[in-house]
Amino acid sequence: MTTLKATWHHIRRSPFQSLTAIFVMVSCFFTLSSFAILSNGLSAVLTHFETRPEVTIFLKDGLDKSTVESLQKELVNYSDVREIKFISKEKALDIYREQNKDNPLLTEMVTASILPASFEVSVSDPAVLQQIAQNFSAKTDSIDEIIYQKDIIQNMLNWTNIIRKVGISIAAATALIAFFVIFIIIGMKITNRKDEIRISRLLGASKFYVKKSFLLEGFFYGLIGSLIGSAISFSATFYFQEQINAFFQPINFVATDVNFYALVLLSQIIFGTFVGYLASWIGVKRYIKY
């Protein structure tokens, strides 16, 4: 009997144990692949907000053109300033109308005169961002309000780190459970077939010969579990892709790059087969001593 046939024979003779191992591995890799997609989406959200204007400086009404130009020149002199946008009252009205175009009641009574002009400033160095916010906050004669988006980004970063830590903990716990389940199942199968193994050894079979079908079985559980778990996760992701991306507009929370999913799948397969093989290897080393 070849190793593949022996492995299939072991799986078939204990279907409930085999299905349990596969189910646990599928659950593990569904969690891992879902976490990878979630983590990638959170990174996209952070990248989006980091590239948006990080400081919005609202000007007081009645400022003359020279004062506005003076403020803009002062902003230009800061190092690491990526972009400065001046939003006039008229432009602010256009933006407001576009944002509320589906609710005419919010736009019919609003005019440009009641909206403030502003500067939207993007920088590449958070230290410069903080310096701009502090310096312009002191200009109370010309500055009405400053929205400092670094706090928003920092809060998002904190929440993202928490979600990632929780996700990694859950994924690690699931992988550990999968490892022990395969280890226990392989151990039970070896115990149930100890007479067969002893007879094979007496007939001249090498220790590796009787071990390799169990090793291949663990490898099989890892391979099938990673493939099915990833397939379920990817299918659910693609099914809800439009709704999720529509909710996070203009951010593509769910990646559309095929290479990303190929990399996740390859990583899952490598990790799954490693976990399955390692659990089986420890199992056969522990239980096959003759």
C-alpha positions as CSV (number, residue, x, y, z in Angstrom):
1,M,0.0,0.0,0.0
2,T,1.4,3.4,-1.0
3,T,1.8,6.2,1.5
4,L,-1.1,8.2,-0.2
5,K,-3.4,5.2,0.0
6,A,-2.5,4.5,3.6
7,T,-3.2,8.1,4.5
8,W,-6.5,8.0,2.7
9,H,-7.3,4.7,4.5
10,H,-6.5,6.4,7.9
11,I,-8.8,9.3,7.1
12,R,-11.6,7.1,5.9
13,R,-11.5,4.8,8.8
14,S,-12.0,7.6,11.3
15,P,-14.3,10.0,9.5
16,F,-15.5,12.0,12.5
17,Q,-12.0,12.6,13.8
18,S,-10.9,13.6,10.4
19,L,-13.8,16.0,9.9
20,T,-13.2,17.5,13.3
21,A,-9.5,18.2,12.4
22,I,-10.6,19.7,9.0
23,F,-13.3,21.8,10.6
24,V,-10.9,23.2,13.2
25,M,-8.3,24.0,10.6
26,V,-11.0,25.7,8.4
27,S,-12.1,27.8,11.3
28,C,-8.5,28.7,12.1
29,F,-7.6,29.8,8.6
30,F,-11.0,31.5,8.0
31,T,-10.1,33.7,11.0
32,L,-6.5,34.3,9.9
33,S,-7.5,35.3,6.3
34,S,-10.4,37.5,7.6
35,F,-8.0,39.2,9.9
36,A,-5.5,39.8,7.1
37,I,-8.2,41.4,5.0
38,L,-9.4,43.5,8.0
39,S,-5.8,44.6,8.8
40,N,-5.3,45.6,5.1
41,G,-8.5,47.6,5.2
42,L,-7.5,49.5,8.4
43,S,-4.2,50.3,6.8
44,A,-6.0,51.8,3.8
45,V,-8.2,53.9,6.1
46,L,-5.1,55.2,8.0
47,T,-3.3,56.0,4.7
48,H,-6.3,57.9,3.4
49,F,-6.6,60.1,6.5
50,E,-2.8,60.7,6.7
51,T,-2.8,62.0,3.1
52,R,-5.8,64.3,3.7
53,P,-5.4,67.9,5.0
54,E,-4.2,67.5,8.5
55,V,-4.8,71.1,9.7
56,T,-7.8,73.2,8.8
57,I,-7.5,76.8,9.7
58,F,-10.8,78.8,9.7
59,L,-10.4,82.5,9.1
60,K,-12.5,85.3,10.7
61,D,-14.9,87.3,8.6
62,G,-13.8,90.6,7.2
63,L,-10.1,89.9,6.6
64,D,-8.7,91.9,3.7
65,K,-6.8,90.2,0.8
66,S,-3.3,91.3,2.1
67,T,-3.9,89.7,5.5
68,V,-5.0,86.4,3.9
69,E,-2.0,86.4,1.6
70,S,0.3,87.2,4.6
71,L,-1.1,84.1,6.4
72,Q,-0.6,82.0,3.4
73,K,3.0,83.1,3.0
74,E,3.7,82.3,6.6
75,L,2.3,78.8,6.1
76,V,4.6,78.3,3.0
77,N,7.7,79.1,5.1
78,Y,7.2,76.1,7.3
79,S,9.3,73.1,6.4
80,D,7.7,69.8,5.2
81,V,4.5,71.5,4.1
82,R,3.1,69.2,1.4
83,E,0.1,71.3,0.2
84,I,-1.8,74.4,1.1
85,K,-5.4,74.9,-0.2
86,F,-7.3,78.2,0.3
87,I,-11.0,77.5,0.5
88,S,-13.0,80.7,-0.2
89,K,-16.5,81.3,1.1
90,E,-17.9,80.5,-2.3
91,K,-15.9,77.3,-2.6
92,A,-17.0,76.4,1.0
93,L,-20.6,76.8,-0.2
94,D,-20.0,74.6,-3.2
95,I,-18.5,71.9,-1.0
96,Y,-21.4,72.2,1.5
97,R,-24.0,71.9,-1.2
98,E,-22.2,68.8,-2.7
99,Q,-22.1,67.1,0.6
100,N,-25.8,67.8,1.3
101,K,-27.2,67.5,-2.2
102,D,-29.6,64.8,-1.1
103,N,-31.1,67.0,1.6
104,P,-32.3,70.3,0.1
105,L,-33.6,71.5,3.4
106,L,-30.0,71.9,4.6
107,T,-28.9,73.9,1.6
108,E,-31.7,76.3,0.7
109,M,-31.1,78.6,3.7
110,V,-27.3,78.5,3.6
111,T,-25.3,81.3,1.8
112,A,-21.6,81.9,1.3
113,S,-21.7,84.8,3.7
114,I,-22.3,82.6,6.7
115,L,-19.5,80.1,5.9
116,P,-15.9,80.8,6.9
117,A,-13.0,80.9,4.5
118,S,-10.2,78.5,5.5
119,F,-6.7,77.0,4.7
120,E,-6.3,73.3,4.5
121,V,-2.7,72.3,5.2
122,S,-1.0,69.0,4.6
123,V,2.4,68.2,6.1
124,S,4.7,65.2,6.1
125,D,6.1,65.8,9.6
126,P,3.8,65.6,12.6
127,A,6.1,67.9,14.6
128,V,5.5,70.7,12.0
129,L,1.8,70.0,12.1
130,Q,1.8,70.6,15.8
131,Q,3.9,73.7,15.5
132,I,1.5,75.2,12.9
133,A,-1.5,74.5,15.1
134,Q,0.1,76.1,18.1
135,N,1.4,79.2,16.4
136,F,-1.8,80.0,14.5
137,S,-3.9,79.4,17.6
138,A,-2.3,82.5,19.0
139,K,-3.5,84.6,16.1
140,T,-6.9,85.3,17.7
141,D,-7.4,88.5,15.6
142,S,-7.5,86.6,12.3
143,I,-8.0,82.9,13.2
144,D,-11.5,81.8,14.2
145,E,-10.8,78.0,14.8
146,I,-8.3,75.3,14.0
147,I,-9.2,71.7,13.5
148,Y,-6.2,69.6,14.3
149,Q,-6.6,66.2,12.5
150,K,-3.5,64.7,14.1
151,D,-5.6,63.9,17.1
152,I,-8.1,62.1,14.9
153,I,-5.3,60.1,13.2
154,Q,-3.7,59.3,16.5
155,N,-7.0,58.0,17.9
156,M,-7.6,55.9,14.8
157,L,-4.0,54.6,15.0
158,N,-4.7,53.6,18.7
159,W,-7.9,51.8,17.8
160,T,-6.2,50.1,14.8
161,N,-3.4,48.9,17.0
162,I,-6.0,47.5,19.5
163,I,-7.9,45.7,16.8
164,R,-4.8,44.3,15.4
165,K,-3.6,43.1,18.8
166,V,-6.9,41.5,19.5
167,G,-7.0,39.9,16.0
168,I,-3.4,38.5,16.4
169,S,-4.4,37.1,19.8
170,I,-7.5,35.4,18.5
171,A,-5.6,34.1,15.4
172,A,-2.8,32.8,17.6
173,A,-5.2,31.1,20.0
174,T,-7.1,29.5,17.1
175,A,-3.8,28.3,15.5
176,L,-2.8,26.8,18.9
177,I,-6.1,25.0,19.3
178,A,-5.8,23.6,15.7
179,F,-2.3,22.4,16.5
180,F,-3.4,20.6,19.7
181,V,-6.5,19.1,18.0
182,I,-4.4,17.6,15.2
183,F,-1.8,16.4,17.7
184,I,-4.5,14.7,19.8
185,I,-6.3,13.2,16.8
186,I,-3.1,11.8,15.3
187,G,-2.2,10.4,18.7
188,M,-5.6,8.7,19.0
189,K,-5.3,7.2,15.6
190,I,-1.8,5.9,16.4
191,T,-3.1,4.4,19.6
192,N,-6.0,2.7,17.8
193,R,-3.6,1.2,15.3
194,K,-0.8,0.2,17.6
195,D,-1.3,-3.5,16.8
196,E,-1.0,-2.8,13.0
197,I,2.1,-0.7,13.6
198,R,3.7,-3.4,15.7
199,I,3.0,-6.1,13.1
200,S,4.4,-3.8,10.4
201,R,7.5,-3.3,12.4
202,L,7.9,-7.1,13.0
203,L,7.5,-7.7,9.2
204,G,10.5,-5.4,8.6
205,A,8.9,-2.0,8.0
206,S,11.1,0.9,9.0
207,K,10.0,3.3,11.7
208,F,9.8,6.1,9.1
209,Y,7.6,3.9,6.9
210,V,4.9,3.6,9.6
211,K,5.2,7.2,10.5
212,K,5.0,8.9,7.1
213,S,1.3,8.2,6.5
214,F,0.5,9.9,9.8
215,L,2.8,12.8,8.9
216,L,1.1,13.1,5.5
217,E,-2.3,13.1,7.2
218,G,-1.4,16.1,9.3
219,F,0.0,17.8,6.2
220,F,-3.3,17.1,4.4
221,Y,-5.4,18.6,7.2
222,G,-3.3,21.8,7.1
223,L,-3.5,22.0,3.3
224,I,-7.3,21.4,3.0
225,G,-8.1,23.6,6.0
226,S,-6.1,26.5,4.7
227,L,-7.6,26.2,1.2
228,I,-11.3,25.9,2.4
229,G,-10.9,28.5,5.2
230,S,-9.4,31.1,2.8
231,A,-12.0,30.3,0.1
232,I,-14.8,30.9,2.5
233,S,-13.3,34.2,3.7
234,F,-12.5,35.4,0.2
235,S,-16.0,34.5,-1.0
236,A,-17.7,36.4,1.8
237,T,-15.4,39.3,1.2
238,F,-16.1,39.5,-2.5
239,Y,-19.8,39.1,-2.0
240,F,-20.0,42.1,0.4
241,Q,-17.2,44.0,-1.3
242,E,-19.4,46.7,-3.0
243,Q,-21.4,47.3,0.2
244,I,-18.3,47.6,2.4
245,N,-16.4,49.9,0.0
246,A,-19.6,52.0,-0.5
247,F,-19.7,52.5,3.3
248,F,-16.1,53.6,3.5
249,Q,-16.1,55.8,0.4
250,P,-13.8,57.1,-1.0
251,I,-11.6,54.4,0.6
252,N,-11.3,50.9,-0.9
253,F,-11.5,49.1,2.4
254,V,-11.7,45.8,0.6
255,A,-8.6,45.5,-1.6
256,T,-9.1,44.8,-5.3
257,D,-5.5,43.8,-6.0
258,V,-5.4,40.1,-6.9
259,N,-1.8,39.9,-5.8
260,F,-2.8,40.7,-2.2
261,Y,-5.2,37.7,-2.1
262,A,-2.7,35.4,-3.8
263,L,-0.1,36.4,-1.2
264,V,-2.5,35.8,1.6
265,L,-3.5,32.4,0.2
266,L,0.1,31.3,-0.3
267,S,0.9,32.4,3.3
268,Q,-2.1,30.5,4.6
269,I,-1.1,27.3,2.7
270,I,2.5,27.4,3.9
271,F,1.5,28.1,7.5
272,G,-1.3,25.5,7.4
273,T,0.8,22.7,6.1
274,F,3.5,23.6,8.6
275,V,1.1,23.5,11.6
276,G,-0.4,20.3,10.4
277,Y,2.9,18.6,9.7
278,L,4.5,19.8,13.0
279,A,1.5,18.6,15.1
280,S,1.7,15.2,13.3
281,W,5.5,15.0,13.7
282,I,5.3,15.7,17.4
283,G,2.4,13.2,17.7
284,V,4.2,10.3,16.0
285,K,7.4,11.1,17.9
286,R,5.4,11.0,21.1
287,Y,3.3,7.8,20.4
288,I,5.4,5.7,18.1
289,K,8.3,4.4,20.1
290,Y,8.8,0.9,18.6
